[in-house]
Amino acid sequence: MASSQETADFLLDQLAGCGRFSVRRMFGEYCLYLDAKPVALLCDDQLYVKSTDAGRTLLARVEEGFPFPGARLHLLVTADLWEDREWLARLLTTTASVLPEPKPKKPRARKKPAV
């Protein structure tokens, strides 16, 4: 079951004014970014935050799960916790602060015109 656009829009609305958050649709699901750094996945309308020690300290009860088969273990943030926008923004910004910067993308090679 894919995540809905409405769920992604709700999360972005909750995070409005808390930083430059964005989502990108990927394989029927969504990746949540902070300043172009991937910090969480929205899969089956559930929020999976990248697992960090800094993020764990902000959770009263740590729940973990796999967003999709073959993925690394993530922190599962249940929908009832999304209502506290300040806490949610702090969790995601704290997580982003300890994650490495994304590797720069290599420019695509241009196709040569057919002669």
N, C-alpha and C positions, 0 to 999 in steps of 0.2 A: 504494500500500500504506500503510495507516494504522499509526500507532505503537501499540504494545500498552500496556495499563494496567500490565503487569508492568515494562516499561522505565521508565515514569514513577514507579512505586513504588520501583524500585531507586535511581533518582536521588534521590528524596526521602529514602530511607533513608541514602544516602551523605552527604547534606547535613544530616541530623538533628543538632541541637545546634550548628550553624554559623550560625544566623540563622533568620529566619522565612521559609523557602522554602515555596512552594506551587505547585501546577500547576492549570491550568484547561483542560478539554477544549475544543478549538475546531476545528470542521470535520474531525473524525476525527484530529486531531493534538493537541498540547499546547503551551501556553505556560507557561514557568517564570518565576515571580515571586519577587522578594526584597522583602519589605515592600510589597507591592502594586505594585512597579515591574517591568514586564516586562524580563527580561534575556536570555532565550534561548527558542528554539523547539525542540521535539522533533518532528521530521518523519521519517517512514519509519524510526523507531528510531535516528535520528542526531541529535546535539546540535549546534545552530547557535546560537552566542553572538553577541549584537550586537557588531558590529565597532567597537572603540575602540583608540586608540593604547596606552592603559594595559593593555588585555587582551593586545594583541600582544606586549608586552614579557615576558609570562609564558609565552609559547609558545616552545619550542625550535625548532619547525618550524611555520611558519604555513601552514595549509591553509584555503582559503576555498571557499564554495559558496553556492548559492541554496536556501533551504529549500523553496520552491515557485515556480512560474513567476510572474514579475512582482515578486518580493520583492527587497529590497536584499541586497547581498552580506554574508554573515555569516562569522564564524570557525567552521570545522568542527572540533569536538573529537571525536576518534575514541574509540570505546568503551574501548580499552585505557587511556586516560588517566583514565577515570572511577573507576578503582580507588583512586587517590590522593585520598582525600576532602579532606585539608587543602589540597592544590593546587587541586582543583576548586572548593572553597568560596572560596579566595582569588581565583581567576579571576573567579568570578561576583560576589563582593562588590566587587572592584576595578572591574569593568565597571559595576556598579550605581552606584558612587560618582561616576562621571563622566557618567552619563546624566542628562538633565533629569527633573525630577519629572513624573509623569503629570498631564495636565490634569484638573481636577475635572470629574466628570460632572454634566451639567445634570439637575435633577430632572425626572422624567417628568410631563407634564401629565395630570391625572386626567380620565378620561372623565366627562362629565356624564351623570347617569342619564336614561334615556328617560322622557319625560313621557307 
